[in-house]
Amino acid sequence: MAIGELHRRVGANLRRLRKQRGVSQARFAEEELEGLHRVYYGGIERGEQNLSLSAIEDYASRLGIDPLELFRDPEGAE
Amino acid sequence: MAIGELHRRVGANLRRLRKQRGVSQARFAEEELEGLHRVYYGGIERGEQNLSLSAIEDYASRLGIDPLELFRDPEGAE
């Protein structure tokens, strides 16, 4: 697995969940993720943020999902 | 999933890999993980360290495994 692949997976899965809910990055960051800054959140979706395990658990709990869902293959190949 | 479960999974999977190789925490930290402090590594195994995605990718690459292996159910139920 390429370096940065975990970050890309988390970002792509958050984007997938956001699109399923049909909301903008700004609204998803502000409302669903309860006050995350829009610009910071955009970096997460692009796989540019080196998130910690606690941050991932926190976002998953705010979204009501299992944190492991953020590590699955976003194209659903697995 | 309980808060801290990701940290516990990574720790338990590292412990499982270490035991498969039959080495102590000190040797695993120093040699396999190339210079990690033994005490810090002990905390990782206990699920007490809030690792970042880059750290997890780094340890996986030093161990020659897929980083996702560190998130699987350590008891192999999945």
Backbone of each chain as nested JSON, in Angstrom:
{
  "chains": [
    {"id": "A", "residues": [
      {"number": 1, "name": "MET", "atoms": {"N": [0.837, -1.183, 0.0], "CA": [0.0, 0.0, 0.0], "C": [0.885, 1.25, 0.0]}},
      {"number": 2, "name": "ALA", "atoms": {"N": [0.563, 2.198, -0.885], "CA": [1.378, 3.41, -1.036], "C": [1.286, 4.288, 0.226]}},
      {"number": 3, "name": "ILE", "atoms": {"N": [2.376, 5.018, 0.47], "CA": [2.4, 5.969, 1.587], "C": [1.299, 7.015, 1.371]}},
      {"number": 4, "name": "GLY", "atoms": {"N": [0.535, 7.28, 2.427], "CA": [-0.541, 8.262, 2.301], "C": [-1.862, 7.638, 1.884]}},
      {"number": 5, "name": "GLU", "atoms": {"N": [-1.82, 6.308, 1.65], "CA": [-3.051, 5.644, 1.198], "C": [-4.134, 5.658, 2.279]}},
      {"number": 6, "name": "LEU", "atoms": {"N": [-3.726, 5.492, 3.55], "CA": [-4.733, 5.53, 4.622], "C": [-5.417, 6.907, 4.645]}},
      {"number": 7, "name": "HIS", "atoms": {"N": [-4.601, 7.976, 4.504], "CA": [-5.166, 9.335, 4.536], "C": [-6.136, 9.509, 3.367]}},
      {"number": 8, "name": "ARG", "atoms": {"N": [-5.751, 9.0, 2.2], "CA": [-6.623, 9.123, 1.007], "C": [-7.924, 8.339, 1.198]}},
      {"number": 9, "name": "ARG", "atoms": {"N": [-7.809, 7.146, 1.791], "CA": [-9.02, 6.34, 2.025], "C": [-10.002, 7.055, 2.949]}},
      {"number": 10, "name": "VAL", "atoms": {"N": [-9.45, 7.61, 4.061], "CA": [-10.33, 8.292, 5.015], "C": [-11.003, 9.476, 4.313]}},
      {"number": 11, "name": "GLY", "atoms": {"N": [-10.212, 10.255, 3.559], "CA": [-10.769, 11.41, 2.86], "C": [-11.813, 11.021, 1.836]}},
      {"number": 12, "name": "ALA", "atoms": {"N": [-11.52, 9.979, 1.063], "CA": [-12.46, 9.561, 0.009], "C": [-13.748, 9.005, 0.628]}},
      {"number": 13, "name": "ASN", "atoms": {"N": [-13.618, 8.3, 1.746], "CA": [-14.828, 7.766, 2.39], "C": [-15.676, 8.872, 3.014]}},
      {"number": 14, "name": "LEU", "atoms": {"N": [-15.003, 9.906, 3.574], "CA": [-15.769, 11.045, 4.101], "C": [-16.483, 11.761, 2.946]}},
      {"number": 15, "name": "ARG", "atoms": {"N": [-15.784, 11.919, 1.814], "CA": [-16.42, 12.562, 0.643], "C": [-17.618, 11.726, 0.183]}},
      {"number": 16, "name": "ARG", "atoms": {"N": [-17.469, 10.4, 0.14], "CA": [-18.566, 9.511, -0.272], "C": [-19.775, 9.713, 0.654]}},
      {"number": 17, "name": "LEU", "atoms": {"N": [-19.513, 9.749, 1.976], "CA": [-20.606, 9.913, 2.955], "C": [-21.25, 11.293, 2.813]}},
      {"number": 18, "name": "ARG", "atoms": {"N": [-20.418, 12.311, 2.574], "CA": [-20.943, 13.681, 2.404], "C": [-21.836, 13.755, 1.164]}},
      {"number": 19, "name": "LYS", "atoms": {"N": [-21.378, 13.158, 0.077], "CA": [-22.164, 13.203, -1.171], "C": [-23.466, 12.423, -1.02]}},
      {"number": 20, "name": "GLN", "atoms": {"N": [-23.395, 11.312, -0.254], "CA": [-24.64, 10.565, -0.009], "C": [-25.668, 11.459, 0.69]}},
      {"number": 21, "name": "ARG", "atoms": {"N": [-25.168, 12.355, 1.536], "CA": [-26.058, 13.257, 2.265], "C": [-26.332, 14.542, 1.468]}},
      {"number": 22, "name": "GLY", "atoms": {"N": [-25.712, 14.674, 0.318], "CA": [-25.991, 15.797, -0.582], "C": [-25.687, 17.16, -0.001]}},
      {"number": 23, "name": "VAL", "atoms": {"N": [-24.608, 17.271, 0.792], "CA": [-24.281, 18.582, 1.371], "C": [-22.883, 19.045, 0.962]}},
      {"number": 24, "name": "SER", "atoms": {"N": [-22.694, 20.352, 1.091], "CA": [-21.403, 20.953, 0.728], "C": [-20.354, 20.616, 1.788]}},
      {"number": 25, "name": "GLN", "atoms": {"N": [-19.067, 20.837, 1.427], "CA": [-17.991, 20.625, 2.402], "C": [-18.217, 21.517, 3.617]}},
      {"number": 26, "name": "ALA", "atoms": {"N": [-18.604, 22.784, 3.346], "CA": [-18.761, 23.75, 4.447], "C": [-19.831, 23.267, 5.418]}},
      {"number": 27, "name": "ARG", "atoms": {"N": [-20.971, 22.82, 4.858], "CA": [-22.061, 22.411, 5.741], "C": [-21.718, 21.095, 6.461]}},
      {"number": 28, "name": "PHE", "atoms": {"N": [-21.09, 20.188, 5.753], "CA": [-20.72, 18.898, 6.36], "C": [-19.735, 19.128, 7.501]}},
      {"number": 29, "name": "ALA", "atoms": {"N": [-18.771, 19.999, 7.272], "CA": [-17.736, 20.282, 8.292], "C": [-18.375, 20.979, 9.49]}},
      {"number": 30, "name": "GLU", "atoms": {"N": [-19.221, 21.969, 9.174], "CA": [-19.787, 22.795, 10.239], "C": [-20.839, 22.021, 11.035]}},
      {"number": 31, "name": "GLU", "atoms": {"N": [-21.752, 21.341, 10.31], "CA": [-22.888, 20.73, 11.007], "C": [-22.645, 19.276, 11.382]}},
      {"number": 32, "name": "GLU", "atoms": {"N": [-22.349, 18.438, 10.379], "CA": [-22.213, 17.003, 10.658], "C": [-20.993, 16.723, 11.545]}},
      {"number": 33, "name": "LEU", "atoms": {"N": [-19.913, 17.45, 11.283], "CA": [-18.692, 17.214, 12.067], "C": [-18.554, 18.253, 13.179]}},
      {"number": 34, "name": "GLU", "atoms": {"N": [-19.692, 18.951, 13.414], "CA": [-19.831, 19.85, 14.565], "C": [-18.678, 20.847, 14.717]}},
      {"number": 35, "name": "GLY", "atoms": {"N": [-18.537, 21.735, 13.779], "CA": [-17.653, 22.875, 13.977], "C": [-16.245, 22.719, 13.454]}},
      {"number": 36, "name": "LEU", "atoms": {"N": [-16.036, 21.737, 12.558], "CA": [-14.715, 21.644, 11.92], "C": [-14.602, 22.783, 10.899]}},
      {"number": 37, "name": "HIS", "atoms": {"N": [-13.417, 23.367, 10.797], "CA": [-13.282, 24.468, 9.826], "C": [-13.314, 23.91, 8.398]}},
      {"number": 38, "name": "ARG", "atoms": {"N": [-14.023, 24.618, 7.551], "CA": [-14.256, 24.167, 6.163], "C": [-12.937, 23.915, 5.429]}},
      {"number": 39, "name": "VAL", "atoms": {"N": [-11.972, 24.803, 5.598], "CA": [-10.697, 24.68, 4.872], "C": [-9.932, 23.454, 5.38]}},
      {"number": 40, "name": "TYR", "atoms": {"N": [-9.924, 23.271, 6.712], "CA": [-9.257, 22.093, 7.293], "C": [-9.924, 20.822, 6.767]}},
      {"number": 41, "name": "TYR", "atoms": {"N": [-11.269, 20.855, 6.739], "CA": [-12.013, 19.666, 6.284], "C": [-11.7, 19.362, 4.813]}},
      {"number": 42, "name": "GLY", "atoms": {"N": [-11.578, 20.405, 4.007], "CA": [-11.241, 20.185, 2.591], "C": [-9.921, 19.436, 2.457]}},
      {"number": 43, "name": "GLY", "atoms": {"N": [-8.957, 19.758, 3.322], "CA": [-7.655, 19.074, 3.311], "C": [-7.799, 17.617, 3.712]}},
      {"number": 44, "name": "ILE", "atoms": {"N": [-8.737, 17.342, 4.626], "CA": [-8.966, 15.944, 5.035], "C": [-9.483, 15.146, 3.844]}},
      {"number": 45, "name": "GLU", "atoms": {"N": [-10.486, 15.719, 3.135], "CA": [-11.054, 15.008, 1.969], "C": [-9.986, 14.736, 0.908]}},
      {"number": 46, "name": "ARG", "atoms": {"N": [-9.039, 15.641, 0.753], "CA": [-7.975, 15.474, -0.247], "C": [-6.855, 14.548, 0.246]}},
      {"number": 47, "name": "GLY", "atoms": {"N": [-6.986, 14.044, 1.492], "CA": [-5.968, 13.121, 2.004], "C": [-4.702, 13.827, 2.46]}},
      {"number": 48, "name": "GLU", "atoms": {"N": [-4.82, 15.125, 2.745], "CA": [-3.629, 15.923, 3.09], "C": [-3.412, 16.047, 4.598]}},
      {"number": 49, "name": "GLN", "atoms": {"N": [-4.397, 15.637, 5.388], "CA": [-4.264, 15.814, 6.847], "C": [-3.837, 14.495, 7.483]}},
      {"number": 50, "name": "ASN", "atoms": {"N": [-2.842, 14.56, 8.371], "CA": [-2.351, 13.367, 9.057], "C": [-3.142, 13.164, 10.343]}},
      {"number": 51, "name": "LEU", "atoms": {"N": [-4.336, 12.622, 10.184], "CA": [-5.252, 12.491, 11.324], "C": [-4.746, 11.467, 12.33]}},
      {"number": 52, "name": "SER", "atoms": {"N": [-5.18, 11.661, 13.583], "CA": [-4.869, 10.678, 14.627], "C": [-6.044, 9.708, 14.752]}},
      {"number": 53, "name": "LEU", "atoms": {"N": [-5.783, 8.581, 15.432], "CA": [-6.845, 7.583, 15.632], "C": [-8.012, 8.196, 16.418]}},
      {"number": 54, "name": "SER", "atoms": {"N": [-7.704, 9.032, 17.401], "CA": [-8.79, 9.638, 18.193], "C": [-9.641, 10.562, 17.338]}},
      {"number": 55, "name": "ALA", "atoms": {"N": [-9.001, 11.307, 16.434], "CA": [-9.776, 12.205, 15.559], "C": [-10.702, 11.372, 14.668]}},
      {"number": 56, "name": "ILE", "atoms": {"N": [-10.188, 10.279, 14.14], "CA": [-11.003, 9.416, 13.275], "C": [-12.168, 8.815, 14.056]}},
      {"number": 57, "name": "GLU", "atoms": {"N": [-11.912, 8.386, 15.279], "CA": [-13.007, 7.84, 16.097], "C": [-14.034, 8.932, 16.393]}},
      {"number": 58, "name": "ASP", "atoms": {"N": [-13.543, 10.138, 16.637], "CA": [-14.434, 11.252, 16.954], "C": [-15.334, 11.568, 15.763]}},
      {"number": 59, "name": "TYR", "atoms": {"N": [-14.743, 11.687, 14.569], "CA": [-15.557, 11.992, 13.386], "C": [-16.561, 10.859, 13.134]}},
      {"number": 60, "name": "ALA", "atoms": {"N": [-16.118, 9.625, 13.274], "CA": [-17.018, 8.483, 13.028], "C": [-18.191, 8.52, 14.006]}},
      {"number": 61, "name": "SER", "atoms": {"N": [-17.887, 8.869, 15.259], "CA": [-18.997, 8.854, 16.239], "C": [-19.96, 10.002, 15.937]}},
      {"number": 62, "name": "ARG", "atoms": {"N": [-19.448, 11.151, 15.471], "CA": [-20.345, 12.265, 15.124], "C": [-21.214, 11.892, 13.917]}},
      {"number": 63, "name": "LEU", "atoms": {"N": [-20.67, 11.054, 13.043], "CA": [-21.424, 10.66, 11.843], "C": [-22.263, 9.409, 12.082]}},
      {"number": 64, "name": "GLY", "atoms": {"N": [-22.085, 8.82, 13.258], "CA": [-22.861, 7.62, 13.586], "C": [-22.44, 6.396, 12.797]}},
      {"number": 65, "name": "ILE", "atoms": {"N": [-21.155, 6.299, 12.483], "CA": [-20.665, 5.133, 11.729], "C": [-19.53, 4.446, 12.488]}},
      {"number": 66, "name": "ASP", "atoms": {"N": [-19.209, 3.228, 12.073], "CA": [-18.078, 2.482, 12.629], "C": [-16.806, 3.111, 12.047]}},
      {"number": 67, "name": "PRO", "atoms": {"N": [-15.824, 3.438, 12.887], "CA": [-14.606, 4.066, 12.364], "C": [-13.933, 3.233, 11.259]}},
      {"number": 68, "name": "LEU", "atoms": {"N": [-14.078, 1.903, 11.32], "CA": [-13.438, 1.045, 10.316], "C": [-13.99, 1.319, 8.919]}},
      {"number": 69, "name": "GLU", "atoms": {"N": [-15.246, 1.85, 8.868], "CA": [-15.828, 2.171, 7.551], "C": [-14.974, 3.209, 6.813]}},
      {"number": 70, "name": "LEU", "atoms": {"N": [-14.265, 4.037, 7.566], "CA": [-13.444, 5.078, 6.919], "C": [-12.163, 4.508, 6.313]}},
      {"number": 71, "name": "PHE", "atoms": {"N": [-11.871, 3.228, 6.638], "CA": [-10.656, 2.613, 6.083], "C": [-10.949, 1.646, 4.942]}},
      {"number": 72, "name": "ARG", "atoms": {"N": [-12.242, 1.457, 4.672], "CA": [-12.532, 0.495, 3.594], "C": [-12.204, 1.091, 2.229]}},
      {"number": 73, "name": "ASP", "atoms": {"N": [-12.169, 0.242, 1.21], "CA": [-11.872, 0.703, -0.152], "C": [-13.023, 1.588, -0.624]}},
      {"number": 74, "name": "PRO", "atoms": {"N": [-12.778, 2.892, -0.849], "CA": [-13.884, 3.798, -1.187], "C": [-14.609, 3.414, -2.475]}},
      {"number": 75, "name": "GLU", "atoms": {"N": [-13.905, 2.687, -3.367], "CA": [-14.578, 2.253, -4.587], "C": [-15.361, 0.967, -4.358]}},
      {"number": 76, "name": "GLY", "atoms": {"N": [-15.334, 0.482, -3.075], "CA": [-16.151, -0.676, -2.733], "C": [-15.653, -1.976, -3.329]}},
      {"number": 77, "name": "ALA", "atoms": {"N": [-14.348, -2.023, -3.715], "CA": [-13.818, -3.245, -4.352], "C": [-13.627, -4.352, -3.319]}},
      {"number": 78, "name": "GLU", "atoms": {"N": [-13.505, -3.963, -2.031], "CA": [-13.262, -5.02, -1.003], "C": [-14.561, -5.559, -0.452]}}
    ]},
    {"id": "B", "residues": [
      {"number": 1, "name": "MET", "atoms": {"N": [-18.624, 0.996, 17.939], "CA": [-17.285, 0.678, 18.418], "C": [-16.898, 1.622, 19.548]}},
      {"number": 2, "name": "ALA", "atoms": {"N": [-16.338, 1.07, 20.622], "CA": [-15.995, 1.873, 21.799], "C": [-14.851, 2.842, 21.488]}},
      {"number": 3, "name": "ILE", "atoms": {"N": [-14.848, 3.969, 22.185], "CA": [-13.774, 4.957, 22.042], "C": [-12.452, 4.288, 22.459]}},
      {"number": 4, "name": "GLY", "atoms": {"N": [-11.431, 4.459, 21.613], "CA": [-10.136, 3.858, 21.934], "C": [-9.983, 2.469, 21.338]}},
      {"number": 5, "name": "GLU", "atoms": {"N": [-11.045, 1.997, 20.656], "CA": [-10.982, 0.648, 20.086], "C": [-9.941, 0.559, 18.965]}},
      {"number": 6, "name": "LEU", "atoms": {"N": [-9.831, 1.617, 18.145], "CA": [-8.816, 1.584, 17.074], "C": [-7.418, 1.461, 17.68]}},
      {"number": 7, "name": "HIS", "atoms": {"N": [-7.178, 2.236, 18.759], "CA": [-5.856, 2.21, 19.4], "C": [-5.581, 0.805, 19.945]}},
      {"number": 8, "name": "ARG", "atoms": {"N": [-6.607, 0.208, 20.547], "CA": [-6.433, -1.15, 21.114], "C": [-6.18, -2.175, 20.005]}},
      {"number": 9, "name": "ARG", "atoms": {"N": [-6.895, -2.036, 18.889], "CA": [-6.7, -2.973, 17.776], "C": [-5.27, -2.906, 17.25]}},
      {"number": 10, "name": "VAL", "atoms": {"N": [-4.776, -1.666, 17.031], "CA": [-3.411, -1.519, 16.5], "C": [-2.425, -2.142, 17.491]}},
      {"number": 11, "name": "GLY", "atoms": {"N": [-2.603, -1.857, 18.776], "CA": [-1.706, -2.412, 19.797], "C": [-1.761, -3.919, 19.85]}},
      {"number": 12, "name": "ALA", "atoms": {"N": [-2.959, -4.476, 19.815], "CA": [-3.109, -5.935, 19.908], "C": [-2.539, -6.612, 18.664]}},
      {"number": 13, "name": "ASN", "atoms": {"N": [-2.695, -5.988, 17.497], "CA": [-2.145, -6.588, 16.284], "C": [-0.625, -6.512, 16.249]}},
      {"number": 14, "name": "LEU", "atoms": {"N": [-0.063, -5.413, 16.779], "CA": [1.397, -5.341, 16.865], "C": [1.904, -6.404, 17.833]}},
      {"number": 15, "name": "ARG", "atoms": {"N": [1.189, -6.583, 18.963], "CA": [1.604, -7.611, 19.928], "C": [1.55, -8.989, 19.271]}},
      {"number": 16, "name": "ARG", "atoms": {"N": [0.465, -9.255, 18.502], "CA": [0.303, -10.557, 17.82], "C": [1.49, -10.797, 16.867]}},
      {"number": 17, "name": "LEU", "atoms": {"N": [1.851, -9.755, 16.096], "CA": [2.973, -9.874, 15.135], "C": [4.291, -10.084, 15.871]}},
      {"number": 18, "name": "ARG", "atoms": {"N": [4.447, -9.383, 16.99], "CA": [5.681, -9.51, 17.777], "C": [5.807, -10.932, 18.326]}},
      {"number": 19, "name": "LYS", "atoms": {"N": [4.711, -11.449, 18.862], "CA": [4.741, -12.8, 19.446], "C": [4.983, -13.846, 18.35]}},
      {"number": 20, "name": "GLN", "atoms": {"N": [4.442, -13.618, 17.168], "CA": [4.705, -14.538, 16.054], "C": [6.205, -14.606, 15.771]}},
      {"number": 21, "name": "ARG", "atoms": {"N": [6.889, -13.464, 15.978], "CA": [8.318, -13.422, 15.725], "C": [9.127, -13.791, 16.965]}},
      {"number": 22, "name": "GLY", "atoms": {"N": [8.436, -14.032, 18.056], "CA": [9.072, -14.528, 19.287], "C": [10.102, -13.58, 19.876]}},
      {"number": 23, "name": "VAL", "atoms": {"N": [9.85, -12.27, 19.819], "CA": [10.827, -11.326, 20.386], "C": [10.194, -10.458, 21.474]}},
      {"number": 24, "name": "SER", "atoms": {"N": [11.085, -9.888, 22.29], "CA": [10.619, -9.043, 23.392], "C": [10.156, -7.69, 22.848]}},
      {"number": 25, "name": "GLN", "atoms": {"N": [9.439, -6.92, 23.705], "CA": [9.019, -5.572, 23.298], "C": [10.258, -4.738, 22.963]}},
      {"number": 26, "name": "ALA", "atoms": {"N": [11.285, -4.852, 23.81], "CA": [12.485, -4.024, 23.629], "C": [13.12, -4.303, 22.27]}},
      {"number": 27, "name": "ARG", "atoms": {"N": [13.247, -5.606, 21.954], "CA": [13.905, -5.947, 20.686], "C": [13.032, -5.571, 19.483]}},
      {"number": 28, "name": "PHE", "atoms": {"N": [11.733, -5.791, 19.611], "CA": [10.797, -5.47, 18.516], "C": [10.822, -3.959, 18.239]}},
      {"number": 29, "name": "ALA", "atoms": {"N": [10.803, -3.181, 19.323], "CA": [10.789, -1.713, 19.188], "C": [12.106, -1.234, 18.579]}},
      {"number": 30, "name": "GLU", "atoms": {"N": [13.188, -1.764, 19.105], "CA": [14.51, -1.294, 18.705], "C": [14.867, -1.762, 17.284]}},
      {"number": 31, "name": "GLU", "atoms": {"N": [14.619, -3.058, 17.023], "CA": [15.109, -3.618, 15.738], "C": [14.048, -3.572, 14.642]}},
      {"number": 32, "name": "GLU", "atoms": {"N": [12.892, -4.205, 14.906], "CA": [11.879, -4.296, 13.836], "C": [11.299, -2.919, 13.515]}},
      {"number": 33, "name": "LEU", "atoms": {"N": [11.101, -2.105, 14.566], "CA": [10.507, -0.781, 14.326], "C": [11.59, 0.291, 14.282]}},
      {"number": 34, "name": "GLU", "atoms": {"N": [12.83, -0.209, 14.176], "CA": [13.988, 0.661, 13.903], "C": [14.108, 1.86, 14.842]}},
      {"number": 35, "name": "GLY", "atoms": {"N": [14.331, 1.58, 16.108], "CA": [14.702, 2.656, 17.019], "C": [13.58, 3.291, 17.802]}},
      {"number": 36, "name": "LEU", "atoms": {"N": [12.418, 2.629, 17.865], "CA": [11.339, 3.146, 18.728], "C": [11.72, 2.865, 20.175]}},
      {"number": 37, "name": "HIS", "atoms": {"N": [11.431, 3.828, 21.066], "CA": [11.798, 3.592, 22.463], "C": [10.898, 2.501, 23.049]}},
      {"number": 38, "name": "ARG", "atoms": {"N": [11.515, 1.626, 23.834], "CA": [10.812, 0.456, 24.392], "C": [9.588, 0.883, 25.213]}},
      {"number": 39, "name": "VAL", "atoms": {"N": [9.731, 1.922, 26.007], "CA": [8.639, 2.342, 26.892], "C": [7.476, 2.904, 26.056]}},
      {"number": 40, "name": "TYR", "atoms": {"N": [7.84, 3.711, 25.046], "CA": [6.802, 4.258, 24.152], "C": [6.089, 3.11, 23.444]}},
      {"number": 41, "name": "TYR", "atoms": {"N": [6.887, 2.138, 22.979], "CA": [6.278, 1.003, 22.27], "C": [5.346, 0.211, 23.178]}},
      {"number": 42, "name": "GLY", "atoms": {"N": [5.717, 0.061, 24.449], "CA": [4.843, -0.662, 25.383], "C": [3.474, 0.005, 25.469]}},
      {"number": 43, "name": "GLY", "atoms": {"N": [3.498, 1.353, 25.452], "CA": [2.233, 2.097, 25.491], "C": [1.402, 1.883, 24.24]}},
      {"number": 44, "name": "ILE", "atoms": {"N": [2.085, 1.724, 23.11], "CA": [1.354, 1.459, 21.861], "C": [0.643, 0.111, 21.962]}},
      {"number": 45, "name": "GLU", "atoms": {"N": [1.373, -0.907, 22.449], "CA": [0.767, -2.247, 22.565], "C": [-0.449, -2.228, 23.498]}},
      {"number": 46, "name": "ARG", "atoms": {"N": [-0.39, -1.409, 24.538], "CA": [-1.508, -1.318, 25.495], "C": [-2.648, -0.438, 24.985]}},
      {"number": 47, "name": "GLY", "atoms": {"N": [-2.474, 0.155, 23.78], "CA": [-3.546, 0.982, 23.217], "C": [-3.608, 2.361, 23.819]}},
      {"number": 48, "name": "GLU", "atoms": {"N": [-2.493, 2.786, 24.408], "CA": [-2.484, 4.08, 25.129], "C": [-1.96, 5.227, 24.265]}},
      {"number": 49, "name": "GLN", "atoms": {"N": [-1.382, 4.924, 23.108], "CA": [-0.803, 5.991, 22.277], "C": [-1.779, 6.373, 21.163]}},
      {"number": 50, "name": "ASN", "atoms": {"N": [-1.987, 7.689, 20.976], "CA": [-2.886, 8.175, 19.935], "C": [-2.094, 8.358, 18.634]}},
      {"number": 51, "name": "LEU", "atoms": {"N": [-1.86, 7.252, 17.966], "CA": [-1.003, 7.268, 16.775], "C": [-1.666, 8.018, 15.619]}},
      {"number": 52, "name": "SER", "atoms": {"N": [-0.807, 8.548, 14.749], "CA": [-1.332, 9.19, 13.526], "C": [-1.311, 8.163, 12.39]}},
      {"number": 53, "name": "LEU", "atoms": {"N": [-2.028, 8.5, 11.315], "CA": [-2.059, 7.595, 10.148], "C": [-0.646, 7.411, 9.586]}},
      {"number": 54, "name": "SER", "atoms": {"N": [0.141, 8.467, 9.562], "CA": [1.505, 8.347, 9.01], "C": [2.356, 7.419, 9.862]}},
      {"number": 55, "name": "ALA", "atoms": {"N": [2.2, 7.492, 11.182], "CA": [2.977, 6.601, 12.063], "C": [2.584, 5.148, 11.789]}},
      {"number": 56, "name": "ILE", "atoms": {"N": [1.295, 4.908, 11.636], "CA": [0.821, 3.536, 11.383], "C": [1.358, 3.032, 10.035]}},
      {"number": 57, "name": "GLU", "atoms": {"N": [1.338, 3.892, 9.028], "CA": [1.873, 3.483, 7.721], "C": [3.374, 3.205, 7.832]}},
      {"number": 58, "name": "ASP", "atoms": {"N": [4.054, 4.03, 8.616], "CA": [5.5, 3.869, 8.795], "C": [5.82, 2.532, 9.475]}},
      {"number": 59, "name": "TYR", "atoms": {"N": [5.115, 2.233, 10.564], "CA": [5.373, 0.962, 11.263], "C": [5.034, -0.22, 10.346]}},
      {"number": 60, "name": "ALA", "atoms": {"N": [3.941, -0.121, 9.613], "CA": [3.543, -1.227, 8.727], "C": [4.615, -1.436, 7.661]}},
      {"number": 61, "name": "SER", "atoms": {"N": [5.143, -0.348, 7.141], "CA": [6.137, -0.522, 6.077], "C": [7.429, -1.109, 6.642]}},
      {"number": 62, "name": "ARG", "atoms": {"N": [7.811, -0.735, 7.884], "CA": [9.005, -1.323, 8.5], "C": [8.795, -2.817, 8.755]}},
      {"number": 63, "name": "LEU", "atoms": {"N": [7.539, -3.211, 9.033], "CA": [7.243, -4.623, 9.31], "C": [6.922, -5.397, 8.043]}},
      {"number": 64, "name": "GLY", "atoms": {"N": [6.815, -4.665, 6.924], "CA": [6.52, -5.326, 5.649], "C": [5.097, -5.845, 5.558]}},
      {"number": 65, "name": "ILE", "atoms": {"N": [4.156, -5.132, 6.186], "CA": [2.752, -5.565, 6.138], "C": [1.873, -4.431, 5.6]}},
      {"number": 66, "name": "ASP", "atoms": {"N": [0.655, -4.783, 5.23], "CA": [-0.335, -3.792, 4.8], "C": [-0.839, -3.079, 6.063]}},
      {"number": 67, "name": "PRO", "atoms": {"N": [-0.854, -1.75, 6.062], "CA": [-1.311, -1.046, 7.267], "C": [-2.706, -1.47, 7.729]}},
      {"number": 68, "name": "LEU", "atoms": {"N": [-3.561, -1.876, 6.773], "CA": [-4.925, -2.263, 7.157], "C": [-4.924, -3.485, 8.069]}},
      {"number": 69, "name": "GLU", "atoms": {"N": [-3.822, -4.295, 7.986], "CA": [-3.736, -5.474, 8.849], "C": [-3.758, -5.063, 10.325]}},
      {"number": 70, "name": "LEU", "atoms": {"N": [-3.295, -3.837, 10.601], "CA": [-3.247, -3.398, 12.002], "C": [-4.616, -3.003, 12.535]}},
      {"number": 71, "name": "PHE", "atoms": {"N": [-5.609, -2.906, 11.599], "CA": [-6.963, -2.532, 12.046], "C": [-7.91, -3.726, 12.083]}},
      {"number": 72, "name": "ARG", "atoms": {"N": [-7.412, -4.89, 11.678], "CA": [-8.33, -6.045, 11.683], "C": [-8.577, -6.517, 13.103]}},
      {"number": 73, "name": "ASP", "atoms": {"N": [-9.581, -7.358, 13.275], "CA": [-9.925, -7.879, 14.605], "C": [-8.781, -8.79, 15.06]}},
      {"number": 74, "name": "PRO", "atoms": {"N": [-8.063, -8.426, 16.123], "CA": [-6.895, -9.21, 16.528], "C": [-7.22, -10.653, 16.893]}},
      {"number": 75, "name": "GLU", "atoms": {"N": [-8.48, -10.898, 17.295], "CA": [-8.86, -12.29, 17.598], "C": [-9.258, -13.036, 16.327]}},
      {"number": 76, "name": "GLY", "atoms": {"N": [-9.158, -12.314, 15.173], "CA": [-9.388, -12.989, 13.905], "C": [-10.84, -13.36, 13.655]}},
      {"number": 77, "name": "ALA", "atoms": {"N": [-11.769, -12.674, 14.373], "CA": [-13.193, -13.013, 14.201], "C": [-13.719, -12.478, 12.875]}},
      {"number": 78, "name": "GLU", "atoms": {"N": [-13.037, -11.48, 12.303], "CA": [-13.577, -10.914, 11.039], "C": [-12.954, -11.588, 9.836]}}
    ]}
  ]
}
